[in-house]
Amino acid sequence: MKSTKSSQSTAEAPSILLQPSDAEKLRWEMQPVQLAIARRAFELFEKRDREHGHHEEDWFRAESELLRPVSITTHESAERLSLHANVFGFAEDELMVSIEPKRIAILGQKEVVTTEAGTGKIEYIDWYPDQILRVIDLPIEIDPAGAVVELQAGMLKFELPKAAKQALEVAAAV
């Protein structure tokens, strides 16, 4: 993923502009994560001796075991939708985002940290999941070409201009 550093005052954490990925490419990148969730949900199902009626519970538990939660806040104005996603702990090279007219996808994979200790490598173990996957259906249609995505202090900030027809409808309603 390409990124460019934007200038900020010294009081604020530096922000990094992220270039969105192609939506189709990101869907391919998401497949291993989705398959891992499905495998874990099936393991939970088998642990209960294949008792039916708990598939959603199994799926949500599998997601919670494998994915780090991503909290989202949104703000809508007459001409744009602003969205903030908490991705604390992830660097710009560990994140991929795609922007479509009615959907945003965020995929993150932390690199495993290893350290040398005496005779060999010791892998750093973080019990918190090392990946994120969040697909957000947008309440309005936006113009992906005008979108700006910025990573600053663990927060992904999306500035999404409304599609021309959405902006006209809002202006007419006011």
Contacts in CASP RR format, 6 or more apart in sequence:
PFRMAT RR
TARGET T0000
AUTHOR 0000-0000-0000
METHOD contacts of the structure
MODEL  1
MKSTKSSQSTAEAPSILLQPSDAEKLRWEMQPVQLAIARRAFELFEKRDR
EHGHHEEDWFRAESELLRPVSITTHESAERLSLHANVFGFAEDELMVSIE
PKRIAILGQKEVVTTEAGTGKIEYIDWYPDQILRVIDLPIEIDPAGAVVE
LQAGMLKFELPKAAKQALEVAAAV
1 18 0 8 1.000
1 19 0 8 1.000
1 21 0 8 1.000
1 92 0 8 1.000
1 93 0 8 1.000
1 95 0 8 1.000
1 96 0 8 1.000
2 19 0 8 1.000
3 16 0 8 1.000
3 17 0 8 1.000
3 18 0 8 1.000
3 19 0 8 1.000
3 92 0 8 1.000
3 93 0 8 1.000
3 151 0 8 1.000
4 16 0 8 1.000
4 17 0 8 1.000
5 14 0 8 1.000
5 15 0 8 1.000
5 16 0 8 1.000
5 17 0 8 1.000
6 14 0 8 1.000
6 15 0 8 1.000
6 16 0 8 1.000
6 17 0 8 1.000
6 150 0 8 1.000
8 14 0 8 1.000
8 15 0 8 1.000
8 152 0 8 1.000
12 152 0 8 1.000
12 153 0 8 1.000
13 152 0 8 1.000
13 153 0 8 1.000
14 152 0 8 1.000
15 150 0 8 1.000
15 151 0 8 1.000
15 152 0 8 1.000
15 157 0 8 1.000
16 92 0 8 1.000
16 150 0 8 1.000
16 151 0 8 1.000
16 152 0 8 1.000
17 148 0 8 1.000
17 149 0 8 1.000
17 150 0 8 1.000
18 92 0 8 1.000
18 95 0 8 1.000
18 97 0 8 1.000
18 149 0 8 1.000
18 150 0 8 1.000
18 151 0 8 1.000
18 156 0 8 1.000
19 149 0 8 1.000
20 97 0 8 1.000
20 98 0 8 1.000
20 99 0 8 1.000
20 144 0 8 1.000
20 147 0 8 1.000
20 149 0 8 1.000
21 29 0 8 1.000
21 96 0 8 1.000
21 97 0 8 1.000
21 98 0 8 1.000
22 98 0 8 1.000
23 98 0 8 1.000
23 99 0 8 1.000
23 100 0 8 1.000
23 103 0 8 1.000
23 105 0 8 1.000
25 98 0 8 1.000
26 96 0 8 1.000
26 97 0 8 1.000
26 98 0 8 1.000
26 105 0 8 1.000
26 107 0 8 1.000
27 105 0 8 1.000
29 96 0 8 1.000
29 107 0 8 1.000
30 105 0 8 1.000
30 107 0 8 1.000
30 133 0 8 1.000
33 66 0 8 1.000
33 67 0 8 1.000
33 107 0 8 1.000
33 131 0 8 1.000
33 133 0 8 1.000
34 133 0 8 1.000
36 66 0 8 1.000
37 59 0 8 1.000
37 62 0 8 1.000
37 63 0 8 1.000
37 66 0 8 1.000
37 67 0 8 1.000
38 62 0 8 1.000
40 61 0 8 1.000
40 62 0 8 1.000
40 65 0 8 1.000
40 66 0 8 1.000
41 55 0 8 1.000
41 58 0 8 1.000
41 59 0 8 1.000
41 61 0 8 1.000
41 62 0 8 1.000
42 58 0 8 1.000
44 58 0 8 1.000
44 61 0 8 1.000
44 62 0 8 1.000
45 51 0 8 1.000
45 54 0 8 1.000
45 55 0 8 1.000
45 58 0 8 1.000
48 54 0 8 1.000
65 129 0 8 1.000
66 129 0 8 1.000
66 131 0 8 1.000
67 129 0 8 1.000
67 131 0 8 1.000
67 132 0 8 1.000
67 133 0 8 1.000
68 128 0 8 1.000
68 129 0 8 1.000
68 130 0 8 1.000
68 131 0 8 1.000
68 132 0 8 1.000
70 85 0 8 1.000
70 86 0 8 1.000
70 87 0 8 1.000
70 106 0 8 1.000
70 132 0 8 1.000
70 134 0 8 1.000
71 85 0 8 1.000
71 86 0 8 1.000
72 83 0 8 1.000
72 84 0 8 1.000
72 85 0 8 1.000
72 86 0 8 1.000
72 134 0 8 1.000
72 136 0 8 1.000
73 83 0 8 1.000
73 84 0 8 1.000
74 81 0 8 1.000
74 82 0 8 1.000
74 83 0 8 1.000
74 84 0 8 1.000
74 139 0 8 1.000
75 81 0 8 1.000
75 82 0 8 1.000
75 83 0 8 1.000
76 82 0 8 1.000
76 139 0 8 1.000
76 140 0 8 1.000
78 167 0 8 1.000
78 170 0 8 1.000
78 171 0 8 1.000
78 174 0 8 1.000
79 161 0 8 1.000
79 162 0 8 1.000
79 167 0 8 1.000
79 170 0 8 1.000
80 159 0 8 1.000
80 160 0 8 1.000
80 161 0 8 1.000
80 162 0 8 1.000
81 138 0 8 1.000
81 139 0 8 1.000
81 140 0 8 1.000
81 142 0 8 1.000
81 158 0 8 1.000
81 160 0 8 1.000
81 162 0 8 1.000
82 157 0 8 1.000
82 158 0 8 1.000
82 159 0 8 1.000
82 160 0 8 1.000
83 104 0 8 1.000
83 136 0 8 1.000
83 157 0 8 1.000
83 158 0 8 1.000
83 160 0 8 1.000
84 155 0 8 1.000
84 156 0 8 1.000
84 157 0 8 1.000
84 158 0 8 1.000
85 106 0 8 1.000
85 134 0 8 1.000
85 136 0 8 1.000
85 155 0 8 1.000
85 156 0 8 1.000
85 158 0 8 1.000
86 154 0 8 1.000
86 155 0 8 1.000
86 156 0 8 1.000
87 95 0 8 1.000
87 106 0 8 1.000
87 108 0 8 1.000
87 132 0 8 1.000
87 151 0 8 1.000
87 154 0 8 1.000
87 155 0 8 1.000
87 156 0 8 1.000
88 154 0 8 1.000
88 155 0 8 1.000
89 110 0 8 1.000
89 154 0 8 1.000
90 108 0 8 1.000
90 110 0 8 1.000
90 132 0 8 1.000
90 154 0 8 1.000
92 151 0 8 1.000
94 108 0 8 1.000
94 109 0 8 1.000
94 110 0 8 1.000
94 111 0 8 1.000
95 106 0 8 1.000
95 107 0 8 1.000
95 108 0 8 1.000
95 151 0 8 1.000
95 156 0 8 1.000
96 106 0 8 1.000
96 107 0 8 1.000
96 108 0 8 1.000
97 104 0 8 1.000
97 105 0 8 1.000
97 106 0 8 1.000
97 107 0 8 1.000
97 149 0 8 1.000
97 156 0 8 1.000
97 158 0 8 1.000
98 104 0 8 1.000
98 105 0 8 1.000
99 142 0 8 1.000
99 144 0 8 1.000
99 147 0 8 1.000
99 149 0 8 1.000
99 158 0 8 1.000
99 160 0 8 1.000
100 144 0 8 1.000
101 138 0 8 1.000
101 141 0 8 1.000
101 142 0 8 1.000
101 143 0 8 1.000
101 144 0 8 1.000
101 163 0 8 1.000
102 137 0 8 1.000
102 138 0 8 1.000
102 141 0 8 1.000
102 142 0 8 1.000
103 135 0 8 1.000
103 136 0 8 1.000
103 137 0 8 1.000
103 138 0 8 1.000
104 135 0 8 1.000
104 136 0 8 1.000
104 138 0 8 1.000
104 158 0 8 1.000
104 160 0 8 1.000
105 134 0 8 1.000
105 135 0 8 1.000
105 136 0 8 1.000
106 132 0 8 1.000
106 133 0 8 1.000
106 134 0 8 1.000
106 135 0 8 1.000
106 136 0 8 1.000
106 156 0 8 1.000
107 131 0 8 1.000
107 132 0 8 1.000
107 133 0 8 1.000
108 131 0 8 1.000
108 132 0 8 1.000
108 133 0 8 1.000
109 130 0 8 1.000
109 131 0 8 1.000
110 126 0 8 1.000
110 130 0 8 1.000
110 131 0 8 1.000
112 123 0 8 1.000
112 124 0 8 1.000
112 130 0 8 1.000
113 123 0 8 1.000
113 124 0 8 1.000
113 126 0 8 1.000
114 121 0 8 1.000
114 122 0 8 1.000
114 123 0 8 1.000
114 124 0 8 1.000
115 121 0 8 1.000
115 122 0 8 1.000
115 124 0 8 1.000
116 122 0 8 1.000
138 160 0 8 1.000
140 162 0 8 1.000
140 163 0 8 1.000
140 166 0 8 1.000
141 162 0 8 1.000
141 163 0 8 1.000
141 165 0 8 1.000
141 166 0 8 1.000
142 160 0 8 1.000
142 161 0 8 1.000
142 162 0 8 1.000
142 163 0 8 1.000
142 166 0 8 1.000
143 160 0 8 1.000
143 161 0 8 1.000
143 162 0 8 1.000
143 163 0 8 1.000
143 164 0 8 1.000
144 160 0 8 1.000
146 160 0 8 1.000
146 161 0 8 1.000
147 158 0 8 1.000
147 159 0 8 1.000
147 160 0 8 1.000
147 161 0 8 1.000
148 158 0 8 1.000
148 159 0 8 1.000
149 156 0 8 1.000
149 157 0 8 1.000
149 158 0 8 1.000
149 159 0 8 1.000
150 156 0 8 1.000
150 157 0 8 1.000
150 159 0 8 1.000
151 157 0 8 1.000
161 167 0 8 1.000
162 170 0 8 1.000
END
